[in-house]
Every structure is written in structure tokens, then in C-alpha cells.
Amino acid sequence: MANFGYSKAKAEILDGDIDFTGDDIRVLLVMSNTTADTEKDVDTISAFSTLDECDDGSYARQALANEAVAEDEANDRGEFDADNAEFTLAGDGTRDIVGAVVFKHVTNDADSIPIAYIDDVDAIKTMVGTLTVQWNAEGILQIT
């Protein structure tokens, strides 16, 4: 499965309801039983049939830092980027981590909007230490 944007988020971006530099944008990790990689039309994090979020004992969702939106004139697109996301893991997760979900956090999972699924995360089952999700050099998202 390739990286993609969720339908609800696309509409919210066009409507001006997602502000990448003003809203609380976060990332979570999902494991191999997730449906986040196929359910492109969900409206909220709680709407996934099976989120299968990382169950490592030290894992916690991360807020993105230093979010930025820029125009890339050479490639005729807009880009959203932020610092790489770092997760502390104890190495006791039960399944491989297969991807990350970037989302707009509002209050809880029932009103937080998934923005993009990123599968450029190496499958990791047991890792002790820091897992860094290194975003693409061209940014997390591009709109052409």
C-alpha cells in the first residue's frame, strides 16, 4: 500500500478547516492488523474498523513539531513538513509496526480527523530505544 490522504481530510483542507501550522497535528503508529491502510473514507480516528495502534509498553502518540507549509515552485505544488517524529519503545510490542497515521487532534479519537497514512515506516516488532519516523525529504504531504 502506498502513502495516501484520507477523503475527509482532503475536504477539510479545501474548506480551510485543517490548518497545518495552527492545529494540533499528531502522528500515531499502527501494527500489521490495521485497517488504516485501506479505509480511506473514515471521518475520525475512532471510525477505523481496526486501528491496531502500537501496543508497546513505552509507546505514546507524538505531536508534530515545527510544522511548516511552503510553496515549491519548481515542482508546482504545496508542501507540508515537520520535524521527524520520535517514539520511545521498550521492545514489547506484539506485532510489526507497518505505518503511521498523521491526524488532526481535536479532543479525542471520536473527533480527531485522520489526514494521511504513511507506509514508509520499516516493519519493526521488537526495538528497544527510539524509533524515528523520518519524513520524506520533500515533506510529509504534497498537494499538486
C-alpha positions as protocol buffer text, in pm:
chain_id: "A"
residue {
  index: 1
  type: MET
  ca { x: 0 y: 0 z: 0 }
}
residue {
  index: 2
  type: ALA
  ca { x: 128 y: 346 z: -82 }
}
residue {
  index: 3
  type: ASN
  ca { x: 102 y: 668 z: 115 }
}
residue {
  index: 4
  type: PHE
  ca { x: -235 y: 841 z: 77 }
}
residue {
  index: 5
  type: GLY
  ca { x: -459 y: 1114 z: 215 }
}
residue {
  index: 6
  type: TYR
  ca { x: -797 y: 1039 z: 374 }
}
residue {
  index: 7
  type: SER
  ca { x: -1106 y: 1174 z: 193 }
}
residue {
  index: 8
  type: LYS
  ca { x: -1249 y: 1367 z: 490 }
}
residue {
  index: 9
  type: ALA
  ca { x: -916 y: 1544 z: 541 }
}
residue {
  index: 10
  type: LYS
  ca { x: -899 y: 1642 z: 174 }
}
residue {
  index: 11
  type: ALA
  ca { x: -1237 y: 1813 z: 206 }
}
residue {
  index: 12
  type: GLU
  ca { x: -1139 y: 1976 z: 536 }
}
residue {
  index: 13
  type: ILE
  ca { x: -817 y: 2110 z: 380 }
}
residue {
  index: 14
  type: LEU
  ca { x: -1006 y: 2257 z: 85 }
}
residue {
  index: 15
  type: ASP
  ca { x: -1266 y: 2406 z: 320 }
}
residue {
  index: 16
  type: GLY
  ca { x: -995 y: 2563 z: 538 }
}
residue {
  index: 17
  type: ASP
  ca { x: -1084 y: 2352 z: 843 }
}
residue {
  index: 18
  type: ILE
  ca { x: -739 y: 2195 z: 872 }
}
residue {
  index: 19
  type: ASP
  ca { x: -461 y: 2445 z: 945 }
}
residue {
  index: 20
  type: PHE
  ca { x: -131 y: 2260 z: 933 }
}
residue {
  index: 21
  type: THR
  ca { x: 59 y: 2529 z: 1124 }
}
residue {
  index: 22
  type: GLY
  ca { x: -217 y: 2627 z: 1368 }
}
residue {
  index: 23
  type: ASP
  ca { x: -393 y: 2298 z: 1454 }
}
residue {
  index: 24
  type: ASP
  ca { x: -264 y: 2023 z: 1682 }
}
residue {
  index: 25
  type: ILE
  ca { x: -122 y: 1778 z: 1424 }
}
residue {
  index: 26
  type: ARG
  ca { x: -6 y: 1444 z: 1564 }
}
residue {
  index: 27
  type: VAL
  ca { x: 114 y: 1104 z: 1448 }
}
residue {
  index: 28
  type: LEU
  ca { x: 41 y: 753 z: 1571 }
}
residue {
  index: 29
  type: LEU
  ca { x: 190 y: 417 z: 1476 }
}
residue {
  index: 30
  type: VAL
  ca { x: -15 y: 119 z: 1358 }
}
residue {
  index: 31
  type: MET
  ca { x: 67 y: -250 z: 1355 }
}
residue {
  index: 32
  type: SER
  ca { x: 10 y: -525 z: 1100 }
}
residue {
  index: 33
  type: ASN
  ca { x: -361 y: -589 z: 1176 }
}
residue {
  index: 34
  type: THR
  ca { x: -464 y: -230 z: 1100 }
}
residue {
  index: 35
  type: THR
  ca { x: -732 y: -128 z: 853 }
}
residue {
  index: 36
  type: ALA
  ca { x: -598 y: 230 z: 849 }
}
residue {
  index: 37
  type: ASP
  ca { x: -409 y: 136 z: 533 }
}
residue {
  index: 38
  type: THR
  ca { x: -728 y: 53 z: 340 }
}
residue {
  index: 39
  type: GLU
  ca { x: -1015 y: 257 z: 490 }
}
residue {
  index: 40
  type: LYS
  ca { x: -963 y: 584 z: 303 }
}
residue {
  index: 41
  type: ASP
  ca { x: -1310 y: 725 z: 373 }
}
residue {
  index: 42
  type: VAL
  ca { x: -1321 y: 728 z: 753 }
}
residue {
  index: 43
  type: ASP
  ca { x: -1406 y: 1058 z: 921 }
}
residue {
  index: 44
  type: THR
  ca { x: -1241 y: 1011 z: 1261 }
}
residue {
  index: 45
  type: ILE
  ca { x: -971 y: 803 z: 1427 }
}
residue {
  index: 46
  type: SER
  ca { x: -1239 y: 607 z: 1617 }
}
residue {
  index: 47
  type: ALA
  ca { x: -1413 y: 515 z: 1288 }
}
residue {
  index: 48
  type: PHE
  ca { x: -1144 y: 269 z: 1175 }
}
residue {
  index: 49
  type: SER
  ca { x: -1268 y: -90 z: 1188 }
}
residue {
  index: 50
  type: THR
  ca { x: -935 y: -193 z: 1339 }
}
residue {
  index: 51
  type: LEU
  ca { x: -686 y: 80 z: 1424 }
}
residue {
  index: 52
  type: ASP
  ca { x: -437 y: -172 z: 1574 }
}
residue {
  index: 53
  type: GLU
  ca { x: -230 y: 103 z: 1731 }
}
residue {
  index: 54
  type: CYS
  ca { x: 115 y: 16 z: 1861 }
}
residue {
  index: 55
  type: ASP
  ca { x: 87 y: -171 z: 2191 }
}
residue {
  index: 56
  type: ASP
  ca { x: 449 y: -136 z: 2304 }
}
residue {
  index: 57
  type: GLY
  ca { x: 458 y: -52 z: 2676 }
}
residue {
  index: 58
  type: SER
  ca { x: 653 y: 272 z: 2628 }
}
residue {
  index: 59
  type: TYR
  ca { x: 473 y: 394 z: 2316 }
}
residue {
  index: 60
  type: ALA
  ca { x: 283 y: 724 z: 2310 }
}
residue {
  index: 61
  type: ARG
  ca { x: 138 y: 927 z: 2024 }
}
residue {
  index: 62
  type: GLN
  ca { x: 353 y: 1222 z: 1924 }
}
residue {
  index: 63
  type: ALA
  ca { x: 263 y: 1583 z: 1843 }
}
residue {
  index: 64
  type: LEU
  ca { x: 447 y: 1711 z: 1538 }
}
residue {
  index: 65
  type: ALA
  ca { x: 690 y: 1997 z: 1596 }
}
residue {
  index: 66
  type: ASN
  ca { x: 798 y: 2285 z: 1375 }
}
residue {
  index: 67
  type: GLU
  ca { x: 520 y: 2234 z: 1123 }
}
residue {
  index: 68
  type: ALA
  ca { x: 564 y: 2433 z: 803 }
}
residue {
  index: 69
  type: VAL
  ca { x: 377 y: 2486 z: 479 }
}
residue {
  index: 70
  type: ALA
  ca { x: 573 y: 2600 z: 176 }
}
residue {
  index: 71
  type: GLU
  ca { x: 531 y: 2661 z: -194 }
}
residue {
  index: 72
  type: ASP
  ca { x: 755 y: 2450 z: -418 }
}
residue {
  index: 73
  type: GLU
  ca { x: 757 y: 2649 z: -742 }
}
residue {
  index: 74
  type: ALA
  ca { x: 999 y: 2412 z: -918 }
}
residue {
  index: 75
  type: ASN
  ca { x: 755 y: 2122 z: -877 }
}
residue {
  index: 76
  type: ASP
  ca { x: 432 y: 2328 z: -894 }
}
residue {
  index: 77
  type: ARG
  ca { x: 298 y: 2215 z: -557 }
}
residue {
  index: 78
  type: GLY
  ca { x: 245 y: 2300 z: -193 }
}
residue {
  index: 79
  type: GLU
  ca { x: 424 y: 2100 z: 76 }
}
residue {
  index: 80
  type: PHE
  ca { x: 363 y: 2029 z: 443 }
}
residue {
  index: 81
  type: ASP
  ca { x: 657 y: 1924 z: 658 }
}
residue {
  index: 82
  type: ALA
  ca { x: 759 y: 1896 z: 1024 }
}
residue {
  index: 83
  type: ASP
  ca { x: 1042 y: 1759 z: 1233 }
}
residue {
  index: 84
  type: ASN
  ca { x: 1085 y: 1383 z: 1227 }
}
residue {
  index: 85
  type: ALA
  ca { x: 868 y: 1205 z: 1485 }
}
residue {
  index: 86
  type: GLU
  ca { x: 1044 y: 1008 z: 1758 }
}
residue {
  index: 87
  type: PHE
  ca { x: 885 y: 728 z: 1959 }
}
residue {
  index: 88
  type: THR
  ca { x: 1036 y: 559 z: 2264 }
}
residue {
  index: 89
  type: LEU
  ca { x: 983 y: 182 z: 2256 }
}
residue {
  index: 90
  type: ALA
  ca { x: 1052 y: -82 z: 2519 }
}
residue {
  index: 91
  type: GLY
  ca { x: 1054 y: -365 z: 2266 }
}
residue {
  index: 92
  type: ASP
  ca { x: 744 y: -544 z: 2391 }
}
residue {
  index: 93
  type: GLY
  ca { x: 503 y: -477 z: 2102 }
}
residue {
  index: 94
  type: THR
  ca { x: 311 y: -781 z: 1983 }
}
residue {
  index: 95
  type: ARG
  ca { x: 314 y: -721 z: 1606 }
}
residue {
  index: 96
  type: ASP
  ca { x: 517 y: -536 z: 1343 }
}
residue {
  index: 97
  type: ILE
  ca { x: 471 y: -162 z: 1308 }
}
residue {
  index: 98
  type: VAL
  ca { x: 373 y: -109 z: 944 }
}
residue {
  index: 99
  type: GLY
  ca { x: 276 y: 256 z: 914 }
}
residue {
  index: 100
  type: ALA
  ca { x: 192 y: 590 z: 1065 }
}
residue {
  index: 101
  type: VAL
  ca { x: -129 y: 793 z: 1066 }
}
residue {
  index: 102
  type: VAL
  ca { x: -95 y: 1170 z: 1064 }
}
residue {
  index: 103
  type: PHE
  ca { x: -406 y: 1328 z: 1213 }
}
residue {
  index: 104
  type: LYS
  ca { x: -562 y: 1649 z: 1342 }
}
residue {
  index: 105
  type: HIS
  ca { x: -612 y: 1603 z: 1715 }
}
residue {
  index: 106
  type: VAL
  ca { x: -919 y: 1781 z: 1849 }
}
residue {
  index: 107
  type: THR
  ca { x: -1035 y: 1639 z: 2183 }
}
residue {
  index: 108
  type: ASN
  ca { x: -1032 y: 1261 z: 2150 }
}
residue {
  index: 109
  type: ASP
  ca { x: -1043 y: 987 z: 1884 }
}
residue {
  index: 110
  type: ALA
  ca { x: -1414 y: 1049 z: 1820 }
}
residue {
  index: 111
  type: ASP
  ca { x: -1348 y: 1397 z: 1679 }
}
residue {
  index: 112
  type: SER
  ca { x: -986 y: 1370 z: 1560 }
}
residue {
  index: 113
  type: ILE
  ca { x: -952 y: 1358 z: 1181 }
}
residue {
  index: 114
  type: PRO
  ca { x: -708 y: 1124 z: 1003 }
}
residue {
  index: 115
  type: ILE
  ca { x: -513 y: 1321 z: 743 }
}
residue {
  index: 116
  type: ALA
  ca { x: -269 y: 1077 z: 585 }
}
residue {
  index: 117
  type: TYR
  ca { x: -147 y: 719 z: 601 }
}
residue {
  index: 118
  type: ILE
  ca { x: 231 y: 687 z: 564 }
}
residue {
  index: 119
  type: ASP
  ca { x: 372 y: 340 z: 499 }
}
residue {
  index: 120
  type: ASP
  ca { x: 736 y: 443 z: 466 }
}
residue {
  index: 121
  type: VAL
  ca { x: 791 y: 303 z: 816 }
}
residue {
  index: 122
  type: ASP
  ca { x: 1011 y: -6 z: 828 }
}
residue {
  index: 123
  type: ALA
  ca { x: 833 y: -304 z: 982 }
}
residue {
  index: 124
  type: ILE
  ca { x: 955 y: -326 z: 1340 }
}
residue {
  index: 125
  type: LYS
  ca { x: 840 y: -575 z: 1603 }
}
residue {
  index: 126
  type: THR
  ca { x: 1094 y: -558 z: 1879 }
}
residue {
  index: 127
  type: MET
  ca { x: 1301 y: -249 z: 1919 }
}
residue {
  index: 128
  type: VAL
  ca { x: 1438 y: -101 z: 2234 }
}
residue {
  index: 129
  type: GLY
  ca { x: 1510 y: 268 z: 2224 }
}
residue {
  index: 130
  type: THR
  ca { x: 1399 y: 543 z: 1989 }
}
residue {
  index: 131
  type: LEU
  ca { x: 1213 y: 477 z: 1666 }
}
residue {
  index: 132
  type: THR
  ca { x: 1243 y: 780 z: 1438 }
}
residue {
  index: 133
  type: VAL
  ca { x: 987 y: 827 z: 1163 }
}
residue {
  index: 134
  type: GLN
  ca { x: 1194 y: 1018 z: 910 }
}
residue {
  index: 135
  type: TRP
  ca { x: 965 y: 1207 z: 675 }
}
residue {
  index: 136
  type: ASN
  ca { x: 1035 y: 1227 z: 303 }
}
residue {
  index: 137
  type: ALA
  ca { x: 1288 y: 1497 z: 212 }
}
residue {
  index: 138
  type: GLU
  ca { x: 1013 y: 1661 z: 2 }
}
residue {
  index: 139
  type: GLY
  ca { x: 783 y: 1686 z: 305 }
}
residue {
  index: 140
  type: ILE
  ca { x: 513 y: 1477 z: 470 }
}
residue {
  index: 141
  type: LEU
  ca { x: 242 y: 1577 z: 222 }
}
residue {
  index: 142
  type: GLN
  ca { x: 241 y: 1743 z: -118 }
}
residue {
  index: 143
  type: ILE
  ca { x: -56 y: 1895 z: -298 }
}
residue {
  index: 144
  type: THR
  ca { x: -17 y: 1923 z: -673 }
}
